[in-house]
Amino acid sequence: MADNYLYYDYATSSVCKVKEDIQEYVPDSSMHHFLDHLCILHGSTLEGRRDAFRILMNKSRFIPIVVNQNPHEIYFPIKSLKDPTNTWICYENIEGFIEHKKTCTIVFKDHTCLECEHPQRIKDNIRAIRRYIKTLDL
């Protein structure tokens, strides 16, 4: 099963994979390179996956990355791709979403949580991913 979320740790030059409050650090040059490697392991490049989602769902910003379609290992960013503190959430591991006024809490299936800003952006990405999955199931 995929990790709950990923982020790049510049201090250690590695990607931090978080699941069940356990952090695993994987040395890599960037988050982009890490995600590209994951996509290639499942048959396509990061750009190819991003373009496919963008075209199919008519989405131009904050594009989710479909690493693997079964199980639905789909990561989506919670901040701008240029933001060095960006975090990538795995859709498959989300159990719930609690919206507050200016923040939200993402509850994962392992009962851990992540507090995030931009609740509308996150909600929009979750909806787009659900539509994408339904489109694939047709």
C-alpha positions in Angstrom: 0.0 0.0 0.0 1.2 3.5 -0.8 2.4 6.1 1.7 -0.1 8.6 3.2 1.9 11.6 1.9 5.3 12.6 0.6 7.4 15.8 0.9 10.9 16.8 0.0 13.3 17.4 2.8 16.0 19.8 1.6 18.1 19.3 4.7 18.7 15.7 3.9 18.3 15.9 0.1 15.7 13.2 0.3 12.0 12.4 -0.1 10.2 11.8 3.1 7.5 9.1 2.9 5.0 9.2 5.8 2.7 6.4 6.9 1.3 5.6 10.3 3.5 8.4 11.7 6.6 6.6 10.5 8.9 8.6 8.3 11.1 6.9 5.8 13.7 9.0 3.9 14.7 8.1 0.3 17.7 10.0 -1.1 16.7 11.7 -4.3 17.5 14.9 -6.1 14.0 16.3 -6.1 10.3 15.4 -5.6 9.8 15.7 -9.4 12.6 13.1 -10.0 11.1 10.8 -7.3 7.6 11.0 -8.8 8.9 10.5 -12.3 10.8 7.3 -11.1 7.6 6.0 -9.5 5.6 6.6 -12.7 8.2 4.9 -14.9 8.1 1.9 -12.6 4.4 1.6 -13.6 4.8 2.2 -17.3 4.9 5.9 -18.1 6.7 9.2 -17.4 5.5 11.8 -14.9 4.8 14.2 -17.7 2.8 11.6 -19.6 0.7 10.8 -16.5 0.2 14.5 -15.8 -0.8 15.3 -19.4 -3.2 12.3 -19.5 -5.0 13.6 -16.4 -5.0 17.2 -17.5 -6.6 16.3 -20.9 -9.1 13.8 -19.6 -10.3 16.0 -16.7 -9.8 19.4 -18.3 -7.7 20.5 -15.3 -4.9 23.0 -15.7 -3.4 23.5 -12.2 -2.6 21.3 -9.2 -2.7 18.2 -11.4 -2.8 14.9 -9.5 -0.2 12.2 -10.6 -1.6 8.8 -11.3 1.3 6.5 -10.3 -0.7 3.3 -10.5 -4.4 2.8 -11.4 -5.1 -0.3 -9.5 -4.8 0.3 -6.5 -5.5 4.0 -7.0 -2.1 5.3 -6.1 -2.8 8.9 -7.0 -0.8 11.7 -5.4 -2.0 15.3 -5.5 -0.2 18.5 -4.3 -1.6 20.7 -1.6 0.4 23.7 -2.5 2.0 25.2 -5.6 4.5 23.0 -7.4 7.1 25.8 -6.9 6.6 25.8 -3.1 9.5 24.0 -1.5 7.3 22.9 1.4 4.7 21.2 -0.9 3.2 18.0 0.3 1.8 15.2 -2.0 -1.2 13.4 -0.5 -2.1 9.8 -1.6 -5.8 9.6 -2.5 -6.0 5.9 -1.8 -5.2 6.3 1.9 -7.7 9.1 2.6 -10.5 8.0 4.9 -12.1 11.4 5.6 -11.9 15.1 5.0 -12.9 17.7 7.7 -13.2 21.2 6.5 -12.6 24.1 8.8 -12.9 27.8 8.0 -9.4 28.3 6.5 -7.9 24.9 7.0 -8.8 21.3 6.8 -7.9 17.9 8.3 -7.2 14.9 6.2 -7.8 11.7 8.1 -6.0 8.6 6.7 -7.1 5.0 6.9 -4.4 4.3 9.5 -6.1 6.9 11.7 -3.4 9.5 11.4 -4.2 13.1 10.4 -2.6 15.9 8.4 -3.6 19.6 8.9 -3.6 21.6 5.6 -4.4 25.0 4.3 -6.4 25.6 1.1 -9.4 23.3 1.9 -11.2 24.2 -1.3 -8.2 23.3 -3.5 -7.9 19.9 -1.7 -11.6 19.3 -2.0 -11.5 20.1 -5.8 -8.6 17.7 -6.3 -10.4 14.9 -4.5 -13.5 15.4 -6.6 -11.4 15.5 -9.8 -9.7 12.2 -8.8 -13.1 10.6 -8.1 -14.3 11.7 -11.5 -11.1 10.3 -13.1 -11.6 6.9 -11.4 -15.3 6.8 -12.5 -14.2 7.6 -16.1 -11.7 4.7 -16.0 -14.3 2.3 -14.7 -16.7 3.0 -17.6 
